Amino acid sequence: MRRDERTVMPLFGNARMLPMLKNLLCSVDRSGMHHWFVISFDEIVCQQLAHDFGLNDTRHAAACVSPYHHFEAAVHGSNSTFGSRPETNRTVAKQTSQGAQSGIGNAAVYRSRLFNAIMCHRVGWLRLLLAAGFNILHCDVDVVILRNPLPLFEKPILVRPSGHTATYRDSDMLVQSEGVFGNNGGFYYVRASNRTVALFDALLRRFFSKVNNSNTMFEDQHCLNDVLRDGRKRRKGLRVMAPKLNQTLFPTGLVWSHSLSSKAVAFIVHMNWARHSKKAKLVYDGLWFLNSDDTRCDASFDPHEGGCDRACVPLRPGTMCELGRPCVYADCAELDASARRGRPYQPVALQRAGCAVPQVLRDSRAERVLSS
């Protein structure tokens, strides 16, 4: 138990996504949340967090656990290594450990059968925690927390995306909305009860059937949507109330990219729907909390600097901003060319690059400050 509350925030990660996990942790700590702990799917994550985040002191002894020593789905990067001999496992694990400096390694890749096995285990952990009586705040590692949402979830009123009202406090589960695509599996809050344990039993069975059939194209979100649909319609003995969260307050990457939310009102930003580098998009919008080499939280970082929501950091056009490596930043000429193409950066980005801020941007910024 990190605290006395009955709410926990289990976070899952492997070496490949370690910088994303660190970024989420920086945002969580900045928001004043202390409910989290990390379940590592390999032998690297806890070692790196202990070194970079100081989790090896007695106060944080249980903040990161590694119950998956030599777990093939985390250590290996291709389906061909699944079920290989122990000596091969040790060789791949050694190669992964050597690549841990970049925080990427050879961990299982998205949509591989091994990645699907990780997803199945993650649902199993959530089910166990619910059965033990813990409420769960579940986050993917491409989420950043801007404000603590837990006090909101205890309020009696909920404005749903459809405009209808429901209750936060009385809901079994509160799920991020994916708009016309249903529910998003990357952020939700679940209250422990017999109903939600039965729901996650059904979800775990659905996951296991997909993984067991070697269906590498299945999406965890599709499984969640299917089970929640059964639960809302009270099929198969399931009875849950699981309304969707307001998209302005809990935006997905698609909602965020269309400027339908802002840092002033959003509790989280979930950077899915990113076509290329998620890190580049987070950096670009002033949502990357780490220092230049992605090892530690940047103590001076402020996501609200200059009142900027998007285009806050002057990235060089086309840069991928690889995990574990410094980004490449644009010079004044490139920023000026971007503005002429109709993609101007915000004044705070120009100031960071040491460029002159055009009068039109200074006037628009002053107008926003006055209006707010």
N, C-alpha and C positions, 0 to 999 in steps of 0.2 A: 504493500500500500504506500503510495507516494504521499497521500494525505488521508484525512479522516473521512472524506466524502465517499459515497458509494458509486461515484462516477470515475471511470478510468478511460484513458486515451491510449490504447495500444497502437504502436506504430511499427510497421514491418519494413524491412529493407535488406538488401544485399549489396555487395561491393559495387555493382554496376550503377546503382542509383544513390550511392552514399552522399554525394554533394547535394542532391535534391532533398534527401532526408535531413541533412544539416541545415539547409535553408529553411525548411519547415520548422525545425526545432528552434532556430533563432527567432522566427516570427512568433512561435508559441510562447517562448520565454518573454519576449517583448510585450506580449498581451497580458502577461501576469498569470498564465495558466501553468499549474504544476501537477496536472493529473496524468501526464504522459509517462510511458515507459516503452522501451524498444525491444522487439523480438527480432533477433538477427537470424537470417537464414544461412549464414556462413560463419566462418571463424575470423572475419576481417572487420566487420562493422563495429563490434564492441571494442576491439583493440584500438581502432582509429578514433572512436568517440572518447575512449578513456584518455588517449593521448592529446587530442585536440580540444576536447570539451571538459576535461577534468572530471570525468565520470568514475575515476578510480579511487576517489576519496570515500570515506565511510558514509557520508551523507547520501551518496548516490550509488551505493553498492549494488542495488537491485534495479538501477535505472536502465540497464541494458543486459539482456540475457542471451546466451548462445546455446540453445538446446539442440542445434542441428549440426553437430560435428560431422564433417564429411558427407553432408546431405547433398546428394548428387544434383538435385534440381537447382541448388544455389551455386554450387562450385563450378559446374560444367556449363559450357556455352553452346552445345549442340546436342541434338537428339541421339547422335551416334554413340555418345559416351554414356548414355543411360544404362545402368546395370553392368558397367565394365568392371574389370578386375581391380582388387584393392590397390595393387601397385600402380595401376594407371590413375586411380583416384588420387593417390598421394602426389603423383607427378603433376596433374592438373591443378591440385590445390596449391602446390608450390609455385606454379606459374601464376596463379591468381594472386597469391600473396605478394609475389614480386611486382605485380602490376597494381598493387593497392595504393601506391603513392599517387596515382592519378585518380583513385577512387572509383575506377571502372572495373578493371579485372576482366575475367572471362565468365562472368555470371550469366545465368540463363537469360536468353533474349526474349523480348515481347512476342507473345503468341506461339512460342515453341511449346512442345508438349511438357517440357520441364518447367517452363514458366507457368503453365496451367496447373501443374502440381503444386507450385507455391501458392497460387490463388486458392486452391482447395484447402491447403493447410491453414491459410489465413481465416477462411470462414470457420474452420474447426476451432481455432482459438477464440473467435468471437462467440461461438456457441458455448464453449466452456465457461467463458467469463459471465455470460448471461445466466447460465445455470447456477453459477456461484453467487448470483444476486447482485452483480455489478451492472449499472447502466454504462453504456458504451458510447463514446464519441469516436467515430471512425473517420480517418482521413487518409487519402492517398498522398504520396510524397510530392506530387505536383500541386499541392494546395499550400497557400500561405494564409495565415491568420492575421487579420487586421484588428479585430476586436473580439473579446471573449464572448462567444454566443451562448454559453451555458445559462447565465441569468435570464436571457430572452426565452429560453426553452421552458422556464418555469412560469411564464406569464399566461394569463387565461385566454388571450386573443391571438389568433393567427390569421394573417391575410394571405390567402392562397393565390397562386398565379392566375386562377380563373376569376379572382375578385371576390369569391365567396369567403366567408369567415369560418374558421374552425377553432380549436383550442390547441395551443402548444402543450399545456400542462397535462391534458387528458389523453394525448396521442400516444400510442404504443411506439411509434417510430416516426421520425421527421426526416424526410429524404430530399436531397438536392434535386431540383427539377432539371430535366434535360429537354424541356419544351415539348415539341411534338414527338420526341423520341422516348418519352416516358420518364423514368427515374434514373438518376445518375448514381452509380455504385461507388463513387469516389468520396462522397461525404454524406454521412447520415448519423443520426442520434437514435439510440435504441434504449428503451426502458426495460429492465429485467422483469419478466413475468412468465407464467406458463405459456401464454399466447406467443410471445416472441421467441421463447425456446423452441416451441413447435415450428414456428416459421423458419428458424435457422436450421432445424433438423431437416426440413423440406429443402432448404437451399443447399445444404451440404449434400443431400442425396442427389440433387440436380447437378451440382458441380462434379461429384464423383462419377456419375454416369457419363458425363461428357469427357472427363479426363480418362476414364477407363476405356472409352471407345476410341481413344487416340484422335479425337476430333480437335485438331490444332487451330481451327478457325473460330471456335466458340468464344463468346464474350461473356465475362462475368456479369456485365450489366444486363444482358439479355436474360440470363438466369434469374437475376434479381427481379426484373420486370415480370417474368412469368410467375414467380412465387408470390410476389405482392399482389398481382392480379387475382390469383387464387385466394389470397388472404382477404382482400377487400370484398370479394364475392362469396366469401365463406365456403369456398370449395375445399374438399379434402380435409374437412375438420378444422381449417384455419379461420381465425376470426381476429383480424387486426385492424386498427385505425392508423393509417400511415399516409397523412397528407404530404403534399410537396411543399417545399419551402419557397418563399418569394424569390424570384430570380434577380431582382434588383439588390436584395440584401445578401443573397448567396449566389453570385453569378458564376456560370461556367465560362470557359474560355471563349465560347461563341458569343455569349451575351456581352462579355467584357470587350471583345474585339469590335463590337458594334456600338460601343460607348453608351450602353444602356444601364450602366451602373457607374459608381465612382467610389474613390477611397473614403469619401466623407460619410457614406452610408453603408458600404459593404462590410460585412463581418468577415468574410473570407473572399479569396479569389482562387478559383480552381482552374489552372492553366491547361485544361484539356483542349482539344480542337486545334492545337498548334501544329501547323503543317511541317515545320522544320524543327529548329532547336527550341525546346521549352525554356532552357536557361536563357537564350538570347531574348526571348519574349519577356521573361521576368525581369531581366536586367534592363531592357529597353523601357519598360514601364515603371522602373523604380521599385521593384519587388524582390530584388536579390539582396539578401541580408549578409552575405559572406564577403570576406576579403578577396583580394585579386586571385589567389591561388586556391580558393574554395576550401580552406582548412578550418577557419574559425569565423565566428560572428564578427562583423565590422562594428565596433563599439560606437562609432560616430554615425552610423547609417540611420537615416530617417526616411521611411517610405512616403511621408507627407511633406518632404522638403519642397518649399516654394509653392505649395498647394498643387503640385503636379500630379495628374492622374496617368498620363500616357506620354510617350516620347520624351522621357525624363533624362535618359542617358544617351550621349552621342555615340552610338555604335556605328562602325563602318558598314555601309550597305553591303548586304550579302554575307556578313560574318556569321558563323555558326555558333560561336561562343561555346566551345566544347567543355564538357564537365571536367573539373579538376585543372583547367588551364585558364590563363588570363584571356579576357576578351580583347578584341582589336577595336580601338576607338577612332572616330572620324575626326578629320581636321576641319578647319573653318571653311575651306573651299568645298569639301564634300557636303558639309551641312548647308551651305548656301545653294549648292546644286539640288539637294534634296528639297529645299524650300521652293525652288523654282519649278520642281516637278509636282508641286502641290502637297508635299509631305513635310511640312515644317516641324522642327523640333521646338519644344517648349523653352522659355527663357532660361530655366534652370539648367537645361542641357547645354545651351550655348555658353552660359557662364562657366560651367564645368570645363568646357573645351577652351576657354579663354577667348571666346569670340564676342564680337559686338552684338548686342541685342537690338534688332530693328525696332524703330519707334512704334510700329503697328503692333508688335508683340508686347511691348511695354504697356501700351495703352489698353490692350485687351486684358492683360493680366490685372492692371489696376481696376478695370471695370468689374472683373470677376470678384476681386477682393471687396469692392464697395457693395456689390449686390449681395454677397454672402453675409 
